[in-house]
């Protein structure tokens, strides 16, 4: 705390030279000195939950009546509107031991959480992710832990949001060149082998039976949301830089699909040019001195 006070005082005095507020600075420093000398009060959140907490009974276990559908809002099968209040878990946090799963699920229920988003399951191999070391099969221990955790959450009224493609680099397993370092983003949208690989993974995960639930993830009313792909678009991840420099195997396929789409919409090149040039105007002069933002200090 003393070191913090010294650093803070230097910052404040530097600013005070231009702000002319030495009086204010003095008051602040006096208060900081008092705080530094005061005895701090310990604040610890106990690991074990309060068994008498009413929050532990806030949510009943999920049932078929709690199956959600999206109709402007999230609506249960028996007509109740639901607001989701969730947290995000990533990597090995998605795969706790059975003992930890029970504690974490209970703690989340106590905090009023009713949704858990399972993120980056597909990015790494066990124990950080769901894949075996060969990168081709799902690890049995990871699946067992995931199954048990989802069941423990459901028993406490907590839905699951399951992410599919987040960080999996399918191109590496298929022997394709990597388009970029961003988890095969963009190319997974249009490249047939990568789309097929995503489908294969989705089927392997969603069609297997959860032994603790007695149903597949695809059937489970506790699995409320399945995200097909995360933060993925042709207009994200520095697309203006990545798309023009795609390896030929990707660039050729994207160009082929785009040309097919154009031919389906327009009968001739002349019609295409006419439609695309309608109401067009030439670009005006560049108004920014630092148009490409190469120098962030420039105006």
C-alpha positions in Angstrom: 0.0 0.0 0.0 2.9 2.4 0.8 4.4 1.8 -2.6 1.0 2.4 -4.2 0.7 5.7 -2.4 4.1 6.9 -3.6 3.3 6.0 -7.2 -0.2 7.6 -7.0 1.3 10.8 -5.5 3.7 11.2 -8.4 0.9 10.8 -10.9 -1.4 13.3 -9.1 1.4 15.9 -8.8 2.2 15.7 -12.4 -1.4 16.3 -13.3 -1.7 19.0 -10.8 0.9 21.1 -12.6 -1.6 21.7 -15.4 -4.8 21.4 -13.4 -3.8 23.8 -10.7 -5.6 21.8 -8.0 -2.9 21.3 -5.3 -5.5 21.6 -2.6 -7.5 18.8 -3.9 -4.4 16.6 -4.3 -3.4 17.3 -0.7 -6.8 16.1 0.6 -6.6 13.0 -1.5 -3.1 12.1 -0.3 -4.1 12.6 3.3 -7.0 10.2 2.8 -4.7 7.7 1.2 -2.3 7.9 4.1 -5.1 7.2 6.5 -6.2 4.2 4.5 -2.6 2.9 4.3 -2.3 3.0 8.1 -5.7 1.5 8.7 -6.1 -2.2 9.5 -7.8 -4.0 6.6 -10.9 -6.1 7.2 -10.6 -9.7 5.8 -13.2 -10.6 3.2 -13.3 -14.2 2.1 -16.0 -16.0 0.2 -16.3 -19.5 1.7 -15.9 -22.4 -0.6 -18.8 -24.3 1.0 -22.3 -23.0 0.4 -24.7 -22.0 3.1 -27.1 -24.9 3.2 -29.8 -22.6 4.6 -29.5 -20.1 1.8 -32.9 -19.6 0.0 -31.0 -19.1 -3.2 -30.1 -22.8 -3.3 -33.8 -23.5 -3.6 -34.4 -20.7 -6.1 -34.5 -23.0 -9.1 -36.1 -26.4 -9.3 -34.4 -29.1 -11.4 -35.1 -28.6 -15.1 -37.8 -30.8 -16.7 -39.4 -31.3 -20.1 -41.7 -28.3 -19.3 -38.6 -26.1 -19.2 -37.5 -26.8 -22.8 -36.9 -23.4 -24.4 -37.8 -22.1 -27.8 -37.2 -18.7 -29.3 -40.3 -16.7 -30.2 -39.3 -13.1 -29.8 -38.3 -14.1 -26.3 -37.2 -17.4 -24.7 -40.4 -19.3 -23.9 -40.7 -22.7 -22.1 -42.8 -25.4 -23.5 -45.5 -24.7 -21.0 -45.6 -21.0 -22.0 -43.4 -19.2 -19.4 -41.0 -16.5 -20.4 -37.4 -17.0 -19.3 -34.6 -14.5 -19.0 -31.1 -16.1 -19.1 -28.5 -14.9 -16.7 -25.3 -16.7 -17.4 -21.5 -17.1 -17.1 -18.8 -18.2 -19.5 -16.5 -21.1 -18.9 -13.5 -21.9 -21.1 -11.0 -24.7 -21.7 -10.5 -27.0 -18.7 -13.0 -25.0 -16.6 -15.7 -26.8 -18.7 -14.4 -30.2 -17.5 -14.3 -30.2 -13.7 -14.1 -33.4 -11.6 -17.3 -34.8 -10.4 -16.7 -33.4 -6.9 -15.9 -30.0 -8.2 -18.8 -30.1 -10.7 -21.2 -30.5 -7.8 -19.7 -27.6 -5.9 -19.5 -25.3 -8.9 -23.0 -26.0 -10.0 -24.3 -25.4 -6.4 -22.3 -22.1 -6.2 -23.7 -20.9 -9.5 -27.2 -21.7 -8.3 -26.6 -19.7 -5.1 -25.4 -16.8 -7.2 -28.7 -16.9 -9.3 -27.0 -18.1 -12.5 -29.4 -20.0 -14.8 -27.1 -20.6 -17.9 -23.6 -21.7 -18.4 -21.8 -21.2 -21.7 -19.3 -23.9 -22.5 -16.6 -22.1 -24.6 -13.3 -23.3 -26.2 -14.1 -27.0 -25.6 -12.8 -27.8 -29.0 -9.6 -25.8 -29.0 -7.2 -28.1 -27.1 -6.6 -31.7 -26.3 -7.3 -33.3 -22.9 -6.9 -32.1 -20.1 -7.5 -28.6 -21.4 -10.1 -29.6 -24.0 -12.3 -32.3 -25.3 -9.9 -33.9 -27.9 -7.7 -37.0 -27.4 -4.0 -36.5 -28.1 -4.4 -37.8 -31.7 -6.6 -34.8 -32.3 -9.2 -37.0 -34.1 -11.3 -38.5 -31.4 -13.1 -37.2 -28.4 -11.4 -38.0 -25.0 -13.6 -40.4 -22.9 -12.7 -38.7 -19.6 -13.5 -35.3 -21.0 -16.8 -36.5 -22.2 -17.7 -38.1 -18.9 -16.8 -34.9 -17.0 -18.8 -32.8 -19.4 -21.8 -35.1 -19.1 -21.7 -35.1 -15.4 -21.3 -31.3 -15.1 -24.2 -30.6 -17.5 -26.4 -33.0 -15.4 -25.4 -31.3 -12.1 -26.3 -27.9 -13.6 -29.6 -29.2 -14.9 -30.4 -30.6 -11.4 -30.1 -27.0 -10.1 -32.2 -25.4 -12.8 -29.3 -24.2 -14.9 -29.3 -24.4 -18.7 -26.4 -25.2 -21.0 -25.2 -23.2 -23.9 -22.9 -25.5 -25.9 -20.4 -24.0 -28.3 -19.3 -26.1 -31.3 -16.6 -24.4 -33.4 -14.6 -22.0 -31.4 -10.9 -22.7 -31.6 -10.6 -26.0 -33.5 -8.1 -25.8 -36.4 -9.6 -28.4 -38.7 -7.2 -27.4 -41.5 -4.3 -28.8 -39.5 -6.0 -32.2 -39.2 -7.0 -32.3 -42.9 -3.6 -31.3 -44.2 -4.8 -28.0 -45.6 -2.8 -24.8 -45.4 -3.8 -22.5 -42.6 -5.5 -19.3 -43.9 -4.5 -17.4 -40.8 -3.7 -17.9 -37.1 -7.3 -17.2 -36.1 -8.7 -20.7 -35.6 -9.6 -21.2 -39.3 -12.1 -18.3 -39.1 -13.7 -17.2 -42.3 -12.6 -20.2 -44.3 -14.8 -22.6 -42.2 -17.8 -20.8 -43.6 -17.3 -21.7 -47.3 -14.6 -24.5 -47.6 -16.4 -27.8 -48.1 -13.9 -30.1 -46.3 -13.9 -27.7 -43.3 -17.7 -27.6 -43.2 -17.8 -31.4 -43.4 -15.3 -31.6 -40.5 -17.5 -29.3 -38.4 -20.6 -31.4 -39.1 -18.7 -34.6 -38.1 -17.7 -33.1 -34.8 -21.2 -31.8 -34.1 -22.7 -35.2 -34.8 -20.1 -37.0 -32.6 -20.9 -34.6 -29.7 -24.6 -34.0 -30.0 -25.7 -37.5 -31.0 -24.0 -39.5 -28.2 -26.0 -40.3 -25.1 -25.3 -38.6 -21.8 -25.2 -41.5 -19.4 -26.2 -39.2 -16.5 -29.2 -37.7 -18.4 -30.3 -40.8 -20.4 -30.6 -38.7 -23.6 -28.4 -37.1 -26.3 -27.4 -33.4 -26.1 -29.6 -32.9 -29.2 -32.6 -34.2 -27.3 -31.8 -32.7 -23.9 -34.1 -29.9 -22.8 -31.2 -28.7 -20.5 -29.1 -27.9 -23.5 -30.9 -24.8 -24.4 -28.5 -23.2 -27.0 -26.0 -24.7 -29.4 -23.7 -22.1 -31.1 -22.6 -23.4 -34.4 -19.5 -21.1 -34.8 -18.1 -18.4 -32.6 -17.1 -14.9 -33.9 -17.0 -16.1 -37.4 -17.7 -14.0 -40.5 -16.2 -13.0 -43.9 -16.2 -9.4 -42.5 -14.3 -10.0 -39.2 -10.8 -10.9 -38.1 -9.0 -8.3 -40.4 -10.9 -9.6 -43.4 -9.6 -6.8 -45.6 -6.1 -8.1 -45.0 -6.8 -11.9 -44.9 -9.1 -12.4 -47.8 -6.8 -10.9 -50.5 -4.0 -13.1 -49.3 -5.8 -16.4 -48.9 -3.8 -19.5 -50.0 -5.0 -20.6 -53.5 -6.9 -23.6 -52.3 -9.2 -21.3 -50.4 -9.2 -18.3 -52.8 -10.1 -20.5 -55.7 -13.0 -22.2 -53.9 -14.4 -18.8 -52.7 -14.1 -17.4 -56.2 -15.8 -20.4 -57.7 -18.8 -20.2 -55.3 -19.1 -16.5 -55.8 -19.2 -16.9 -59.5 -21.9 -19.6 -59.2 -23.9 -17.2 -57.1 -23.6 -14.4 -59.6 -24.6 -16.6 -62.5 -27.7 -17.7 -60.6 -28.8 -14.1 -60.0 -27.9 -12.4 -63.4 -28.4 -13.6 -66.9 -25.4 -11.9 -68.4 -22.3 -9.8 -67.5 -24.1 -6.8 -68.9 -27.1 -7.2 -66.6 -24.7 -7.7 -63.6 -22.8 -4.5 -64.5 -26.1 -2.6 -64.9 -27.5 -3.7 -61.6 -24.3 -3.1 -59.6 -23.6 0.3 -61.2 -27.2 1.6 -60.5 -27.2 4.8 -58.4 -23.4 4.5 -58.1 -21.2 7.6 -57.7 -17.4 8.0 -58.0 -15.6 8.1 -54.7 -14.8 11.6 -53.4 -11.5 12.8 -52.2 -10.0 11.3 -49.1 -10.8 13.5 -46.1 -8.5 11.8 -43.5 -4.8 12.6 -43.4 -4.1 9.1 -41.9 -6.6 7.1 -43.9 -5.1 3.6 -43.3 -4.5 4.4 -39.6 -0.9 3.3 -39.9 0.1 6.0 -37.5 -2.3 6.0 -34.5 -0.9 9.3 -33.2 -1.8 11.2 -36.4 -5.0 13.1 -36.8 
